[in-house]
Amino acid sequence: MARRRRRNPWVSVGEILVWVLFATLLFPVGFAGWAIGHYTSLGKSSGTAALSTVTVTVKSPEPTQTTTKVPTAPATTTAQATTTSASAAGDPAKGKAVFASAGCGSCHAFKPAGSSGTIGPNLDSAPAADAKKDSMSLTAFVRQSIVDPNAYVASGYPKGVMPQTFGQQLSKAQLDDLVAFIAQGAK
């Protein structure tokens, strides 16, 4: 008969210690990950911060007139489209979606967006009045207020409250659309 080999007791104890150490470290690391994720969700319910969906219903604006020039030269020339609407400066309908997705309504009241935030200035009237005070066109003032919010701070509001990162977070098209939306609705 063959003799059965006895298992080394130190290997069993070592394996148990490794598993206990693994379980002991797993709980604090998991809790720290949850806490960081919960803190960075900025008030959104935990677990859905990355999966939130925003639905915006927008009436379509008047149709734009588009003229396309047909090339008469050889095939190496490209056709150029020109539009006769304000879409070259931004599309207000798309700007409404940017306003909603960027969370602007949580801080600003703005009737065209249906928002009632009170942390920042009321966008129904403040941009026009503040642009006049700062001797700027409304669109230039709105753009500057988004990209460099501390360049002009409305009276009664502290510096540094509005995020300084929208200039980097929004694409040029999104920024143009957002500026067009706010400028169109401001009085």
Secondary structure, DSSP 8 states (H G I E B T S, - for coil): --------HHHHHHHHHHHHHHHHHHHHHHHHHHHHHHHHTTTS-TT-STT--------------EEE----S-TTS---EEESSGGGT--HHHHHHHHHHTTGGGT-EEGGGTEE--SS--TTTHHHHHHHHTT--HHHHHHHHHHSTTSS--TTS-TT-S-S-HHHHS-HHHHHHHHHHHHHH--
